[in-house]
Amino acid sequence: MGVNAPPIGVPTGMDWIPSGTRRGAVLVAAAPVWGIARRISRPVDALVEFTRSIAEGRLDARAPVEGPVEVRPLGAAMNRMAGELAASRVQLAATERLERELEIARKIQTSILPRDRAAPGLELDARMQPASEVGGDYYDILPVADGRWLGIGDVAGHGLTAGLVMLMVQSLIVVL
């Protein structure tokens, strides 16, 4: 016949090993695999927990730089990222604060300009367009007994200091 069948009563494959022994062998073989998997997954689990901390806004958290050689650079990179995010957040807050202060200074600067530009015998028109920063630009139309004086000034430089100097000059001129 074409099929070589084992004689009756002879075990085939792994049937000759008792089932309890087979289960034990599987457990013995699985233990190192489980240990290797935990050695790799534990640092990855720590990195996942670190990302949760960052997502919650805790930018002072630090990722562990441990575990397999493939995972350590990832932890170090994530720590750099968290530090850069924290620095960016501080810089953004400072920039927003400065922009608010400059907007207030621009409003103050334009609010001190004269509203009444009438001067008998003259046609006057004036406009001031603040640059991106506050500057020391100034003009005024001052009434005097025999007409009007025109005051035009520019403090060298830009920024809040120049604007404050020009505000002091304008206040002094008005008092005189």
HUKA-V970986 format. One record per pair of residues at least 24 apart in sequence whose C-alpha atoms are under 8 Angstrom apart, sorted by the first residue. I is the first residue (numbers start at 1). J is the second residue. D is the distance in whole Angstrom. If there is no record, write none. Layout:
i;j;d
I;J;D
I;J;D
This chain:
i;j;d
39;67;7
39;68;8
40;67;7
40;68;6
42;67;8
43;67;6
43;68;8
43;71;7
44;71;7
47;75;7
54;82;7
59;83;7
59;85;7
59;86;6
60;86;8
102;133;7
102;134;7
102;160;7
105;134;7
105;160;7
105;163;8
106;130;7
106;133;8
106;134;6
109;134;8
109;163;7
109;167;8
113;138;8
113;139;7
113;140;6
114;139;8
114;140;6
114;141;7
116;141;8
117;141;6
119;147;7
119;148;6
120;147;7
133;158;7
133;159;6
133;160;8
134;158;6
134;159;5
134;160;6
134;162;8
134;163;6
135;159;5
135;160;7
135;162;6
135;163;5
136;162;5
136;163;4
136;164;8
136;165;7
136;166;5
137;163;7
137;166;7
138;166;7
138;170;8
142;174;8
